[in-house]
């Protein structure tokens, strides 16, 4: 029997989180311009990687509560040993969503009312006219970069967990959490210190092209780290891992770089 991937609860959760994240992107495109877009671009990866650091701590500390004192006090955590970190993680979107619902004010002016005697007519923009050659190329490029970025994110835990003789690093859960947290921390520093300066100095498109080239060495350095670890070169292997963090951190700048022209152009066209 063939089942849809969206029948899996984690797939539903991932799809929902991605779907609900996009209105924030659109809203940010409306309130930024060339004078402050570099700072705004860097906010999303900063928030994302801060969440990864917190999530790594929550997952490593509270996962698998079976047999713990919490499970003895609350039997539900004995039945569902991974429920506790999920509940703790759900507090953040619940709190932010509640604050946004009750306290976030509308920034757009109210739409103009068009009466029967008015000469004004609402602008009409067809979907076909929206997808110009330039926009289609940007969407295709964003799709490729998204594939590479998500593939790399899925590959890292598998590579670190896989035994050394099978091409991985053979790390335990604690060391894997440490590497993922360190990677997120390195991205934070790159976004805060390097991205605004590079975006203003090089421009959006040249920086995007430069970041796109870095995806190849990001993938290539991982087998080299495994090769060094197989030959007992632990320092060289960890140097490869930290080099991967640095290269992939700069390559990841292009992921946020390419999404903004798509959404901002679409919004402006429909405005």
Protein Blocks (a to p, Z undefined) as FASTA:
>chain_A
ZZdfklpmklmmmmmmmmmmmmmmmmmmmmgcfklmmmmmmmmmmmmmmmmmmmmmmmmm
mgojehiaklmmmmmlmmmmmlmmmmmmmmmmmmmmmmmmmmmccfbdcdddddfklcbd
cddddfklmmgfklmmmmmmmmmmmmmmmmmmmmmmmmmmpcfknopnopafklmmmmmm
mmmmmmmmmmmmmmmmmmmmnommlmmmmmmmmmmmmmmmmmmmmmmmmnopaklmmmmm
mmmmmmmmmmmmmmmmmmmmmmmmmmmmmZZ
